[in-house]
Amino acid sequence: MGLLIDGRWSDQWYDTKSTGGAFVRPETQFRGRVTADGSTPYQPEAGRYHLYVALACPWAHRTLIVRALKKLEDVISVSAVDPLMRENGWVLPDGADPVNGARFLYKVYAKARPDYTGRVTVPVLWDRRTGSIVNNESAEILRILNTAFDEFGDARLDFYPAELRDEIDRVNAFVYDRVNNGVYKAGFATSQEKYEAAFDALFGALDELDARLATQRWLVGNRLTEADIRLFTTLVRFDAVYVGHFKCNRQRIADYANLSGYLRDLYQVPGVAGTVDFDHIKRHYYASHTMINPTGIVPKGPVLNLDAPHGRGRLGPEALA
């Protein structure tokens, strides 16, 4: 995971020395919005926008799920990077970028801002018309896809309804800090103290979420919202990657009474399973993070039966009801 410095690529890992061994995620810098009211340069149009994603990345995965559920596959095109991320950062397979013809994702960033300094991350929402990046913050791209393209997709679905926004924001903040980013704070820590603090916070949060889901099918308002989508992309990687690779091994999601069924429930929502690629997920983490796994060996297991009955129908309505 390198970065650009004044538009020049540098293969540098995250600096944890200055933070006492703690992993601190940097802020994203492209924060444009797609709006229909003319308040921004970006208006919703079919075929105008392009997503750069990694099938391995939980942050990019969020956007693929909403794109699929909102039926925007023919409206917003996608390029997926190779799962391996080494000295050149995210690499685009030959022919994978019909928009910019880039081989390396950092070239896309440099085209958008020639003097860019910062990490080169996914997802990226690209605008063909202006030839630039609209947004590279997954949480904001999620909401752009949720409403900005309703004239082209399924306008019936709203994953951030007005009456639930305060509670969704509260749950999102909790899940982001202690679960979504929590696994990284444990896995990328370089001191025992920082690792253990992240580990304890992570499993404390999972315990709370498991208790919450004992009496309701979904996290907020007993309907599928972006809060569920944001949690799902971490849960679906947990047993396959985070338990072993990131040393988050107090227990698996499969060992939780309610989170396990909740994970299967979400996986079985029509359109979601097609966005999950365990081959990319495992190859990325185990073969790219050589500072954690120097041999690059990718484990064959575990066996995950996410198509098994989830038994959660008694707790509330179906996700897309």
Secondary structure, 3 states (H helix, E strand, C coil): CCEEECCEEECCCCCCHHHCCCCCCCCCCCECCECCCCCCCECCCCCCEEEEECCCCHHHHHHHHHHHHCCCCCCCEEEECCCCEECCEEECCCCCCCCCCCCEHHHHHHHHCCCCCEECCCCEEEECCCCEEEECCHHHHHHHHHHCCCCCCCCCCCCCCHHHHHHHHHHHHHHHHHHHCHHHHHHCCCCHHHHHHHHHHHHHHHHHHHHHCCCCCCCECCECCHHHHHHHHHHHHHHHHHCCCCCCCCCCHHHCCCHHHHHHHHHCCCCCHHHCCHHHHHHHHHHHCCCCCCCCCCCCCCCCCCCCCCCCHHHCCCCCC
